[in-house]
Amino acid sequence: MTPIRILVDSFADAGFLNAQMGNAREIVCRLDSKEFDVSMFALGTPDPRIAWRRNTRLIQLPHRRQTVPILREFLRGTHQILFYLKPSPASRWYLSLRGKWRDRRTVIGTMESQADFKNEPTISPEAIRLWEHTVLRCDYLFSNSASVQKSLEREYGVHSQIIPTGVDTKFFTPAWERAENPRLRVLFAGSLRPFKQPHILLDAAARFPDADFVIAGEGPAGPDLMKRVEREALRNVRFCGTLNAEQLRAEYRTADIFLFPSAWEGSPKVILEAAACGLPVIARNNYAPETVLHGVTGYQAASDDEIFSFLRRLLENPEHRRDLGRHGRQHSQKYDWDLIAGRWAEIFMELANAPATRQAC
């Protein structure tokens, strides 16, 4: 069988910690090289799993002025499928030209956040318009949760299929036999942006001084959070900055609870990673994360007060923490990247020879 040729609009670089780029790498490295010929872009040192994969072509890009070489690959590449299209000037140019050139190759986009962008002040109107003229115009769209799918239909009247985000359950594993922490440790991981609401960790630290709170990540809200910690003398808060996968896994495995108070999400991969490491998870219920089973693997809170109530329950009940953590580990295995990549492989085979149904105009 002739391999299906796929161009992935993402970077193969191992050092890029962007969640979407990481997801693309996890999918590509698991595609059967006998069935799929994959091309990806690269700026520096690629993920070795992709570099060593057969039938893989890495397209080296300059660090500046990338639009022309990316557009050239979109237009002249021999791929049958353009996958993981991201909002960029090259994507916008390509989608405006393909109709005139009668380009019938299939373009697949992914949706990994809520679609009510106008309600999120950190996203500029220019960024929204670029997304609307690129990702929204793909032939096929795939959301990573039912909540995201509903949001896309509600905001834009566009249907999408669902393929969830995955987790590497062989890499993210529990440390069941580790020594207990002398003080219970609550972990947050994510970008320090207002909608992630990392300030809730500081509120919790003030309420529960006998527990330690670890914040992994960087972002625009970071300086104000650090000033507040100093101002209020919150000695039970530790910032550890941006972590690579190995460092983040170590934090998961030494924590007792994962607290993720973000208010605007799709299906956060950190929730799955924490669950795979055996942590009970507290998240919000406004995006209904399927990866947190309320009362079984953790809690979905409807308010700040509920977050603190659930946190108190977990801090005071070690057996309950362990039960939720073990169920979380079991539940995370349903989202293992091997299974999710297999679903993508089926989609690629189905669409390789299918006509583009939502041709950009």
C-alpha positions as CSV (number, residue, x, y, z in Angstrom):
1,M,0.0,0.0,0.0
2,T,1.3,3.5,-0.9
3,P,1.6,5.5,2.3
4,I,-0.7,8.4,2.8
5,R,1.2,11.7,2.6
6,I,0.5,14.2,5.4
7,L,1.9,17.6,6.0
8,V,1.6,18.7,9.6
9,D,1.5,22.4,10.2
10,S,3.5,22.3,13.4
11,F,7.0,22.1,14.7
12,A,8.9,18.9,15.4
13,D,11.3,20.7,17.8
14,A,11.7,18.8,21.1
15,G,12.2,22.0,23.1
16,F,8.9,23.7,22.2
17,L,6.5,23.3,25.2
18,N,3.4,24.7,23.5
19,A,0.6,22.2,24.3
20,Q,-0.8,22.0,20.7
21,M,2.7,21.5,19.2
22,G,3.2,18.8,21.8
23,N,0.0,17.1,20.8
24,A,1.0,17.1,17.2
25,R,4.3,15.5,18.0
26,E,2.6,12.8,20.1
27,I,0.3,11.9,17.2
28,V,3.0,11.9,14.5
29,C,5.5,9.7,16.4
30,R,2.8,7.0,16.8
31,L,1.6,6.9,13.2
32,D,2.7,3.7,11.4
33,S,5.5,4.7,9.0
34,K,4.4,2.1,6.5
35,E,1.0,3.7,6.2
36,F,1.8,7.4,6.6
37,D,4.5,9.5,5.1
38,V,4.7,12.6,7.3
39,S,6.3,16.1,6.7
40,M,6.7,18.6,9.6
41,F,8.5,21.9,10.1
42,A,11.5,22.4,12.3
43,L,13.5,25.3,13.6
44,G,16.1,23.5,15.7
45,T,16.7,20.0,17.3
46,P,13.7,17.8,16.5
47,D,12.0,15.4,18.9
48,P,14.1,12.2,18.5
49,R,11.0,10.1,18.2
50,I,10.2,12.0,15.0
51,A,13.7,12.4,13.8
52,W,14.2,8.6,13.9
53,R,10.8,7.8,12.4
54,R,10.9,6.4,8.9
55,N,9.1,8.1,6.1
56,T,9.4,11.4,7.9
57,R,10.6,14.6,6.2
58,L,11.7,17.6,8.4
59,I,11.4,21.0,6.6
60,Q,14.0,23.3,8.2
61,L,12.7,26.9,8.5
62,P,14.6,30.1,9.2
63,H,14.0,31.8,12.6
64,R,12.6,34.8,10.8
65,R,10.5,35.3,7.7
66,Q,8.8,31.9,7.8
67,T,5.6,32.8,5.9
68,V,7.0,32.4,2.3
69,P,8.6,28.9,2.9
70,I,5.6,27.6,4.7
71,L,3.2,28.9,2.0
72,R,5.5,27.4,-0.6
73,E,5.1,24.0,1.1
74,F,1.4,24.4,1.4
75,L,1.1,25.1,-2.3
76,R,3.7,22.9,-3.8
77,G,4.0,20.0,-1.4
78,T,3.0,16.5,-2.5
79,H,0.8,15.9,0.6
80,Q,-2.7,14.6,0.4
81,I,-3.7,15.9,3.8
82,L,-2.7,19.2,5.5
83,F,-3.2,18.5,9.2
84,Y,-3.3,20.6,12.4
85,L,-3.5,23.9,10.4
86,K,-2.8,26.8,12.7
87,P,-3.7,30.4,12.4
88,S,-0.9,32.1,10.5
89,P,-0.3,34.5,7.6
90,A,0.8,31.5,5.5
91,S,-2.4,29.6,6.3
92,R,-4.6,32.7,5.4
93,W,-2.8,33.1,2.1
94,Y,-3.1,29.4,1.2
95,L,-6.8,29.2,2.0
96,S,-7.5,32.3,-0.1
97,L,-5.6,30.8,-3.1
98,R,-6.6,27.2,-3.0
99,G,-10.1,27.8,-4.4
100,K,-8.7,29.6,-7.4
101,W,-6.1,26.9,-8.0
102,R,-8.7,24.1,-7.5
103,D,-6.6,22.6,-4.8
104,R,-8.7,19.6,-3.6
105,R,-6.3,18.3,-0.9
106,T,-7.9,17.8,2.5
107,V,-7.3,20.4,5.2
108,I,-7.9,19.4,8.8
109,G,-8.1,21.8,11.7
110,T,-8.4,21.2,15.4
111,M,-10.3,23.1,18.1
112,E,-8.8,22.9,21.6
113,S,-10.5,25.8,23.4
114,Q,-13.9,27.4,23.8
115,A,-15.0,29.3,20.7
116,D,-16.3,32.4,22.5
117,F,-13.1,34.3,21.9
118,K,-14.7,37.7,22.3
119,N,-15.4,36.9,25.9
120,E,-11.7,36.4,26.6
121,P,-10.0,39.8,26.8
122,T,-6.4,38.4,26.5
123,I,-7.2,37.4,22.9
124,S,-6.9,40.3,20.5
125,P,-9.5,41.1,17.7
126,E,-6.7,40.6,15.2
127,A,-6.0,37.1,16.5
128,I,-9.7,36.2,16.4
129,R,-10.0,37.4,12.8
130,L,-6.9,35.4,11.8
131,W,-8.4,32.3,13.4
132,E,-11.7,32.8,11.6
133,H,-10.0,33.1,8.2
134,T,-7.8,30.0,8.8
135,V,-8.8,27.3,11.2
136,L,-12.5,28.0,10.9
137,R,-12.3,27.5,7.1
138,C,-10.7,24.0,7.2
139,D,-12.5,21.2,5.3
140,Y,-12.9,19.2,8.5
141,L,-12.7,20.4,12.1
142,F,-12.1,18.2,15.2
143,S,-12.9,19.4,18.7
144,N,-11.1,17.8,21.7
145,S,-14.2,17.7,24.0
146,A,-18.0,17.8,23.9
147,S,-17.9,21.2,25.5
148,V,-15.7,22.6,22.8
149,Q,-17.8,21.0,20.1
150,K,-21.0,22.7,21.5
151,S,-19.2,26.0,21.8
152,L,-18.1,25.9,18.2
153,E,-21.7,25.2,17.1
154,R,-23.1,27.8,19.3
155,E,-20.7,30.6,18.3
156,Y,-20.2,29.9,14.6
157,G,-22.8,27.3,13.6
158,V,-20.0,24.9,12.6
159,H,-20.1,21.2,13.2
160,S,-17.0,19.2,14.3
161,Q,-16.2,15.7,15.3
162,I,-14.6,14.9,18.6
163,I,-11.2,13.3,19.2
164,P,-9.9,14.0,22.7
165,T,-6.5,15.1,23.7
166,G,-4.3,12.2,24.9
167,V,-1.8,11.5,27.6
168,D,1.3,9.3,27.6
169,T,0.4,6.9,30.5
170,K,3.8,5.1,30.1
171,F,5.6,8.4,30.8
172,F,3.3,10.0,33.3
173,T,3.0,7.3,36.0
174,P,2.3,7.4,39.8
175,A,4.9,7.1,42.5
176,W,2.6,5.0,44.7
177,E,5.4,3.9,47.0
178,R,7.1,7.3,47.7
179,A,7.4,8.6,51.2
180,E,4.6,10.8,52.4
181,N,5.3,14.6,52.2
182,P,5.8,16.1,55.7
183,R,3.3,18.8,54.5
184,L,0.7,18.1,51.9
185,R,1.5,19.6,48.5
186,V,-1.0,21.1,46.1
187,L,0.2,21.6,42.5
188,F,-0.9,23.9,39.7
189,A,0.6,23.7,36.2
190,G,-0.3,26.1,33.3
191,S,0.4,29.5,31.9
192,L,0.0,32.3,34.3
193,R,-2.7,34.2,32.5
194,P,-5.9,35.7,34.0
195,F,-8.3,33.1,32.7
196,K,-6.3,30.3,34.3
197,Q,-7.0,32.0,37.6
198,P,-3.7,31.1,39.3
199,H,-4.5,33.6,42.0
200,I,-6.9,31.0,43.5
201,L,-3.8,29.1,44.5
202,L,-2.7,32.1,46.6
203,D,-6.2,32.4,48.1
204,A,-6.0,28.7,49.0
205,A,-2.5,29.1,50.4
206,A,-3.8,31.8,52.8
207,R,-6.7,29.6,53.9
208,F,-4.7,26.4,54.3
209,P,-1.3,27.5,55.8
210,D,-0.4,23.9,56.8
211,A,-0.2,22.8,53.1
212,D,2.3,23.8,50.5
213,F,1.3,25.2,47.1
214,V,3.5,24.8,44.0
215,I,2.9,26.9,40.9
216,A,4.5,25.6,37.7
217,G,4.4,28.0,34.7
218,E,5.1,31.5,33.5
219,G,3.0,34.3,32.0
220,P,1.8,37.9,32.3
221,A,0.2,37.4,35.6
222,G,3.4,36.0,37.2
223,P,4.9,39.3,38.5
224,D,1.7,40.3,40.3
225,L,1.4,36.9,41.8
226,M,4.9,37.0,43.1
227,K,4.4,40.5,44.5
228,R,1.3,39.3,46.4
229,V,3.2,36.3,47.8
230,E,5.8,38.7,49.2
231,R,3.3,41.3,50.4
232,E,1.2,38.7,52.2
233,A,4.2,36.7,53.4
234,L,2.8,33.5,51.9
235,R,5.7,31.3,52.8
236,N,3.9,28.1,51.7
237,V,3.9,29.1,48.0
238,R,6.7,28.1,45.6
239,F,7.0,29.2,42.0
240,C,9.0,26.9,39.8
241,G,8.7,28.5,36.4
242,T,8.3,26.7,33.1
243,L,9.2,23.0,33.3
244,N,10.0,20.5,30.6
245,A,8.2,17.1,30.6
246,E,10.6,15.3,32.9
247,Q,10.6,18.2,35.4
248,L,6.8,18.5,35.4
249,R,6.4,14.7,35.8
250,A,8.6,15.0,38.9
251,E,6.3,17.7,40.3
252,Y,3.2,15.6,39.7
253,R,4.7,12.5,41.3
254,T,5.7,14.4,44.5
255,A,2.3,16.3,44.8
256,D,-0.8,15.2,46.7
257,I,-3.5,17.2,44.9
258,F,-3.8,18.9,41.5
259,L,-5.7,22.2,41.6
260,F,-6.6,23.7,38.3
261,P,-9.0,26.7,38.7
262,S,-9.0,27.8,35.1
263,A,-12.3,29.2,33.9
264,W,-11.8,29.0,30.1
265,E,-10.6,25.7,28.7
266,G,-11.1,23.0,26.2
267,S,-9.7,19.8,27.6
268,P,-6.5,20.7,29.4
269,K,-3.8,18.1,29.0
270,V,-2.3,18.9,32.5
271,I,-5.5,17.4,34.0
272,L,-4.8,14.1,32.2
273,E,-1.1,14.2,33.1
274,A,-1.9,14.8,36.8
275,A,-4.5,12.0,36.8
276,A,-2.1,9.6,35.0
277,C,0.3,10.3,37.9
278,G,-2.3,9.3,40.4
279,L,-3.4,12.7,41.6
280,P,-7.0,13.7,42.5
281,V,-8.0,16.7,40.4
282,I,-10.1,19.8,41.3
283,A,-11.2,21.8,38.2
284,R,-14.2,24.0,37.3
285,N,-17.4,22.6,35.9
286,N,-18.1,25.5,33.4
287,Y,-16.3,23.6,30.6
288,A,-17.4,20.1,31.9
289,P,-14.1,18.3,31.5
290,E,-14.8,14.7,30.7
291,T,-11.3,13.9,32.1
292,V,-12.5,14.6,35.7
293,L,-15.3,12.4,36.9
294,H,-17.0,14.3,39.7
295,G,-16.6,12.5,43.0
296,V,-14.8,9.6,41.3
297,T,-11.4,10.9,40.1
298,G,-11.7,14.4,41.5
299,Y,-14.2,17.3,41.6
300,Q,-15.8,19.8,39.2
301,A,-16.4,22.9,41.2
302,A,-19.2,25.5,40.4
303,S,-17.6,28.4,42.4
304,D,-14.5,29.5,44.3
305,D,-16.2,28.4,47.5
306,E,-16.7,24.9,46.2
307,I,-13.1,24.8,45.1
308,F,-12.0,25.5,48.7
309,S,-14.6,23.1,50.1
310,F,-13.4,20.3,47.9
311,L,-9.8,21.1,48.6
312,R,-10.4,21.0,52.4
313,R,-12.1,17.6,52.0
314,L,-9.1,16.2,50.1
315,L,-6.5,17.7,52.5
316,E,-8.3,16.2,55.5
317,N,-8.9,12.7,54.1
318,P,-5.9,10.8,52.9
319,E,-7.8,7.6,52.1
320,H,-10.2,9.6,49.9
321,R,-7.2,11.2,48.1
322,R,-5.8,7.8,47.4
323,D,-9.1,6.4,46.1
324,L,-9.7,9.4,43.8
325,G,-6.1,9.2,42.6
326,R,-6.3,5.5,41.7
327,H,-9.6,6.0,39.9
328,G,-8.0,8.9,38.0
329,R,-5.1,6.8,36.9
330,Q,-7.5,4.2,35.6
331,H,-9.6,6.8,33.8
332,S,-6.6,8.4,32.2
333,Q,-5.7,5.1,30.5
334,K,-8.8,5.6,28.3
335,Y,-7.0,8.6,26.8
336,D,-3.6,7.1,26.2
337,W,-1.9,8.6,23.2
338,D,-1.6,5.1,21.6
339,L,-5.4,4.9,21.5
340,I,-5.9,8.5,20.4
341,A,-3.3,8.4,17.7
342,G,-5.0,5.2,16.4
343,R,-8.2,7.2,16.0
344,W,-6.4,9.9,14.1
345,A,-4.9,7.2,11.8
346,E,-8.4,6.0,11.0
347,I,-9.5,9.5,10.2
348,F,-6.6,10.1,7.9
349,M,-7.3,6.8,6.0
350,E,-11.0,7.8,5.7
351,L,-10.2,11.3,4.5
352,A,-7.2,10.7,2.3
353,N,-9.3,10.2,-0.8
354,A,-12.4,12.0,0.3
355,P,-13.4,15.3,-1.4
356,A,-13.0,18.5,0.5
357,T,-16.5,19.2,1.8
358,R,-16.0,22.7,3.2
359,Q,-13.8,24.1,0.5
360,A,-12.5,27.6,1.5
361,C,-13.6,30.3,-0.8
